[in-house]
Amino acid sequence: MNAFKTALKLFIWMTVLLGLVYPLFVTLVVQLIMPGLANGSLVKQGNQIIGSRLIAQQMAQDRYFWPRPSAIDYDAMKPSGGSNLGPTSQKLKEAVEERKRKFGQDTPSELLYASGSGLDPHISLQTAYYQIPRVAKARSISESELKKLVDSLTEGRQLGLFGPRYVNVLLLNQALDNERR
């Protein structure tokens, strides 16, 4: 019976410590050190939340840069994931052909194939450059001006040396809207 009491006390102590004290402590520290990240990296326009820098949003208008296609329709409330369609899938082949008809035969693969998570907020620098003529025409902006904006919002490269360079589509589209108000 004594061992049972000891085990019960240990269970209650560990539950309070690891189930209440530790999570509250970590939440407090993170809220103090990096509140933006702790609260979902929300992007605001004025006082209105327009999205998260961590989640792609569907953009269909020519005046915006488009993210990668999403197998889950950019819905963050669904479990993230790809379409699970393999290279021999007729459904995948039809979806890619439809996107090629819409975007053109020389479209980068990023705009043809859905992202693995369905929520990827970034496109490669090359895919952003590919979209510049369409966006520039729709907004009546020079392509060189638009390229400068894309370059100014480029992210990536670990330690400035390794890895691809990419652009957050939401932040890029927000910058476009802010410049053209």
N, C-alpha and C positions, 0 to 999 in steps of 0.2 A: 504494500500500500504506500510505503514511503517513496518507492521508486516512481509510482504513478503520480504522486504529488509533485515530485521534482520534475518529472517530464511535463506535467501540466503547467507548472510555473515557467519552465523554459519555453514551452510553446507560446504562452501568453506574452512573455517578455519579448521573444523574437517576433511575434506578430505585431506588437506595438512598435518595436524598434524598426523592423524592416518593412512593415506594412503602413506605418503612419509617419514616424519621425524621419526616416531616411527620405521617402518621397517628398515630404514637405520641405525638408532641408534642400534637396536638389532643386525643387521648383523655385524656392526663394532665391537661391544662388543664381540660377539661370535667368530668372526674371530681372535680377539686379545687373548681371553682367551683359546679357544679350537679349533684351526683351523682344526685339523684332523677330529674331530667329525662334525664340520660345513661343511666340504667338502665331507662327505660320508664315512668316515673311510676307505679310500682306502688303499689297500695293494700293495706294490711295490716289485718287484724283480729287483734290479739294478735300471734302470731308467724307467722300464716298469710297468705299472699298470696291476696287474693280477687279481684283484677282489676287493671286499669290505668285511670287516670282519662282515658285517651285512647281507650278502646275500649268500646263499649256491650256490655251483657250482656242476655241474654233474661231477662225477669221476667214470669211468667205469673200469679202469685198476686195476688189482690185486695189483699193487705196491702202490696204494693209499687207504686211508681210505675213505669210502663212506658215504655221508650224507643221510638223510632221503629221500625217494622218494618224487617227486614233482608233483602235479597235473597240474602245469603250466609250466613244463619242465624247471624250474630254470630261467625263463625269467622275469627279474625285470621290463621289459617294459610292461608286462601284469599286470592287477590288481591282487594283491595277493589273494590267497584263496585256499581252499581245493577242493576236487572233488565233494562235496555235495552228495556222495553216502552213503546211509544209511546201517545199519547192515543187512538188508534183500536184498540188491542189488546183483544181479547175477554178474554184471560187477565188483563190488568190490571183490566179492568172487573169481572170475577168476584171477583178478590182484594179489591178495594175494597168491593164489595157484601157479601162475607163478613165483612169487618172492621166494616162498618156494622151488620150484624146482631148481631155480637158486642158492639160498644161502644155502639151507639145511633146514630140518624140525625144527631144534632147534634154528632158527634165532630169534633174539629179535624183538619184534613187531615194534620197531622204524624203522627197515629196511623193514618191510612188508607194513606198512600203511603210506600214504603220510602225510606230516606235514600240519597243519591247514592253514598256510600261503602259503605254497609251496616254501618258501624262507628261512626257518629256517636253520641257519648256524651251529647249534650245534647238537651234539649227546651226549647221556648220557655217563658217564664214563664206565658203563657196556657194552654198545654197542661198544665203542672204544676197550675195552678189548676183546670182542668177535672177532673183526676183526684182532687182533694182529697176530695170527698164519698165516693167509693168507698173510698179508703184509710182515711179517718177512720172509716167504718163498720166496715171489716174489723179495724181495730186498736182500736176503742172509744176513739178520741181525738176531742177536739172539733175541728171544722173550723178554728176560729180559732187553736188551738194549732198545727195542722198548717200553716196559712198562714204563721204566724210562722217556722216552721222553713224552709219553702220560701224565704221572703224573706231569711232569714239566709244562705242558700247561693246566692243569685243572683249570677251572673257577667255579664260583658259590658260594653257601653258603653265604647268607646274614649275615653279622656280624661274619662270620666264623662259624656259628652255624646252621643256618636254610636253608632248601631248598636243592635241588639236586646238585650234582657236574656234570659238563659237560665239553665238549671239543669243541672248534671251529675247524671244519674240515679243512677249508682253511688254517688256521695258522698251524695246525698240519702237513698237507701235504707240506706246504712251508718249515717248519723246517726239514722235511724228505729230501726234495730236497736239501736244503742248507747243510745238513750234508753229503750227498753223492755226492758232486760235484767232 
